[in-house]
């Protein structure tokens, strides 16, 4: 059985994984695009969006590592899009166009049911209304022996951390402070939940830290 892991999850020095006021124009909140700036400059990301060039340093290596051996994803509703509450229609299909970068089944945590959406390139979005453990069970069935990338979105990471279900957490701590937004660590006792730091690699753009649950 593969691991459930958060990987290449960008946070600020003061612990925020998103800035306030997320919208269709500001998917990381207003001012939040400073968080994934390290990823956006990598060759891996450039290739993913069909561009040439990009940095090939340590950040690029961590970007590659974050996508290895994945058989499924789990993400929060906010990560899927800016729409809140009941679905007004079925026009919104994600931020990523007709061919999202996941290429696996993706299980979206939500309170509002919706039929699965099959996209180009092997991505199918499934909407899970009965909680994080149900989403994990469905993702494990889909992934087989491969890993599951869980916790796309601060609230989702927090839920899986609090439940002690994440086997591994990869953080990219950007050298910025936001002062507000969605805080990943507030109220969480990571050592008490069994998490310990096993790797730390500093770069000018982000410090890459890996935690494992023992």
C-alpha positions as CSV (number, residue, x, y, z in Angstrom):
1,X,0.0,0.0,0.0
2,X,1.3,3.4,-1.0
3,X,1.7,6.5,1.3
4,X,-0.7,9.3,1.8
5,X,1.5,12.4,1.5
6,X,1.3,16.2,1.1
7,X,4.2,17.3,-1.1
8,X,5.7,20.6,-2.2
9,X,3.1,22.4,-0.1
10,X,4.0,26.1,-0.1
11,X,3.7,28.1,3.2
12,X,4.9,31.4,4.4
13,X,7.3,31.9,7.3
14,X,4.3,32.8,9.5
15,X,2.6,29.6,8.5
16,X,0.0,30.6,6.0
17,X,-0.7,28.4,3.0
18,X,-3.1,30.9,1.4
19,X,-3.7,34.6,1.6
20,X,-7.2,36.1,2.3
21,X,-9.9,36.6,-0.3
22,X,-9.4,33.7,-2.8
23,X,-11.2,34.3,-6.1
24,X,-11.0,33.3,-9.7
25,X,-8.4,36.0,-10.3
26,X,-6.5,35.2,-7.1
27,X,-6.4,31.4,-6.6
28,X,-4.0,31.7,-3.6
29,X,-5.8,34.8,-2.2
30,X,-4.8,38.4,-2.7
31,X,-1.0,38.5,-2.6
32,X,-0.7,34.8,-2.2
33,X,1.1,34.0,-5.4
34,X,4.4,34.7,-3.6
35,X,4.0,31.3,-2.0
36,X,4.4,29.1,-5.1
37,X,6.9,31.4,-6.7
38,X,9.7,28.9,-6.2
39,X,7.7,26.3,-8.2
40,X,6.6,28.6,-11.0
41,X,10.2,29.2,-12.0
42,X,11.2,25.5,-12.3
43,X,11.7,23.7,-15.5
44,X,9.2,21.1,-14.3
45,X,6.4,23.7,-14.1
46,X,7.4,25.3,-17.4
47,X,7.1,22.0,-19.1
48,X,3.8,21.3,-17.5
49,X,2.3,24.5,-19.0
50,X,4.0,24.0,-22.4
51,X,6.8,26.6,-22.0
52,X,10.5,26.2,-22.7
53,X,13.3,26.9,-20.1
54,X,12.9,27.1,-16.4
55,X,15.3,26.6,-13.5
56,X,16.9,23.1,-13.1
57,X,18.2,23.5,-9.5
58,X,17.0,22.0,-6.2
59,X,13.5,23.5,-6.5
60,X,13.1,21.6,-9.8
61,X,14.2,18.4,-8.1
62,X,11.6,18.8,-5.4
63,X,8.9,19.6,-7.9
64,X,9.7,16.3,-9.7
65,X,9.7,14.4,-6.4
66,X,6.3,15.7,-5.5
67,X,4.8,14.1,-8.6
68,X,6.5,10.7,-8.5
69,X,4.6,7.4,-8.1
70,X,1.2,9.0,-7.7
71,X,-2.0,6.9,-8.3
72,X,-4.6,9.4,-6.9
73,X,-5.1,12.8,-5.4
74,X,-7.3,14.2,-2.7
75,X,-8.1,17.9,-2.7
76,X,-10.4,20.4,-0.9
77,X,-13.3,22.1,-2.5
78,X,-11.4,25.5,-2.4
79,X,-8.5,23.9,-4.3
80,X,-10.9,22.8,-7.0
81,X,-12.2,26.3,-7.5
82,X,-13.6,29.5,-6.1
83,X,-17.3,28.5,-6.2
84,X,-18.8,28.3,-2.7
85,X,-22.0,26.6,-1.5
86,X,-24.3,24.5,-3.7
87,X,-23.1,24.2,-7.3
88,X,-25.0,26.8,-9.3
89,X,-24.4,24.7,-12.5
90,X,-21.8,22.3,-13.8
91,X,-19.8,24.8,-15.9
92,X,-16.8,25.1,-13.5
93,X,-14.4,22.2,-14.1
94,X,-11.3,23.5,-12.3
95,X,-8.5,26.1,-12.8
96,X,-6.5,24.0,-15.3
97,X,-8.4,23.9,-18.6
98,X,-9.4,20.8,-20.5
99,X,-6.3,18.7,-19.5
100,X,-5.5,19.1,-15.8
101,X,-2.0,18.2,-14.6
102,X,-3.1,15.3,-12.3
103,X,-3.5,12.4,-14.8
104,X,-5.1,10.2,-12.1
105,X,-8.4,10.1,-10.3
106,X,-8.9,13.1,-8.0
107,X,-11.2,13.0,-5.0
108,X,-12.6,16.5,-4.1
109,X,-13.9,17.0,-0.5
110,X,-17.2,18.9,-0.6
111,X,-20.5,19.2,1.2
112,X,-22.4,19.4,-2.1
113,X,-22.8,16.4,-4.4
114,X,-21.9,16.5,-8.0
115,X,-21.4,13.9,-10.8
116,X,-17.8,12.9,-11.7
117,X,-16.1,15.0,-14.4
118,X,-13.9,13.1,-16.8
119,X,-11.2,15.3,-18.3
120,X,-8.5,14.8,-21.0
121,X,-5.2,13.2,-20.0
122,X,-6.6,10.7,-17.5
123,X,-7.9,13.0,-14.8
124,X,-11.4,12.3,-13.4
125,X,-12.7,14.5,-10.6
126,X,-14.9,12.6,-8.0
127,X,-16.8,14.6,-5.4
128,X,-16.8,13.1,-2.0
129,X,-19.5,14.3,0.5
130,X,-18.9,11.9,3.4
131,X,-15.6,13.0,4.8
132,X,-11.9,12.6,4.7
133,X,-11.8,8.9,5.6
134,X,-14.2,8.0,2.8
135,X,-12.1,10.0,0.4
136,X,-9.0,8.2,1.5
137,X,-10.6,4.8,1.1
138,X,-11.7,5.7,-2.4
139,X,-8.3,7.1,-3.3
140,X,-6.5,3.9,-2.0
141,X,-8.8,1.8,-4.1
142,X,-8.0,3.9,-7.2
143,X,-4.2,4.2,-6.5
144,X,-3.5,0.5,-5.8
145,X,0.2,0.3,-4.7
146,X,1.0,3.8,-5.7
147,X,1.0,6.9,-3.4
148,X,-1.8,9.4,-2.9
149,X,-1.1,13.1,-2.8
150,X,-3.4,14.4,-0.2
151,X,-4.1,17.8,1.3
152,X,-4.3,20.2,-1.7
153,X,-5.6,23.1,0.3
154,X,-4.9,24.2,3.8
155,X,-8.1,23.0,5.4
156,X,-7.6,19.6,3.8
157,X,-4.0,19.2,5.0
158,X,-5.1,20.3,8.5
159,X,-7.9,17.7,8.6
160,X,-5.5,14.9,7.6
161,X,-2.8,16.0,10.0
162,X,-5.2,16.3,12.9
163,X,-6.4,12.7,12.1
164,X,-2.8,11.4,11.9
165,X,-3.5,10.0,8.5
166,X,-0.7,11.8,6.5
167,X,2.3,9.5,6.3
168,X,4.6,12.3,5.0
169,X,4.4,16.1,4.7
170,X,6.7,18.0,2.3
171,X,6.7,21.7,2.9
172,X,8.2,24.5,0.8
173,X,8.6,27.4,3.2
174,X,8.9,30.6,1.2
175,X,10.9,33.5,2.7
176,X,7.8,35.8,2.9
177,X,5.3,36.8,5.6
178,X,1.6,37.2,4.9
179,X,0.2,38.2,8.2
180,X,-3.2,36.7,7.5
181,X,-5.1,34.0,5.5
182,X,-5.3,30.3,6.1
183,X,-2.8,29.2,8.7
184,X,-1.6,25.6,8.3
185,X,-0.2,25.1,11.8
186,X,-2.5,27.0,14.2
187,X,-3.6,24.8,17.1
188,X,-1.8,21.7,15.8
189,X,0.7,19.9,18.0
190,X,2.8,18.2,15.3
191,X,5.1,16.4,17.7
192,X,2.1,15.3,19.7
193,X,0.6,13.9,16.5
194,X,3.7,11.9,15.8
195,X,5.4,14.1,13.2
196,X,9.1,14.8,13.1
197,X,11.4,16.6,10.7
198,X,13.6,14.2,8.7
199,X,14.9,16.5,6.0
200,X,15.6,20.2,5.5
201,X,17.1,21.7,2.4
202,X,17.5,25.5,2.2
203,X,17.5,27.4,-1.1
204,X,17.2,31.1,-1.8
205,X,13.6,30.6,-3.0
206,X,12.3,28.2,-0.3
207,X,13.4,25.9,2.4
208,X,12.2,22.4,1.6
209,X,11.3,20.5,4.8
210,X,10.0,16.9,5.0
211,X,8.1,15.5,8.0
212,X,7.2,11.9,8.6
213,X,4.8,10.4,11.1
214,X,6.5,7.8,13.3
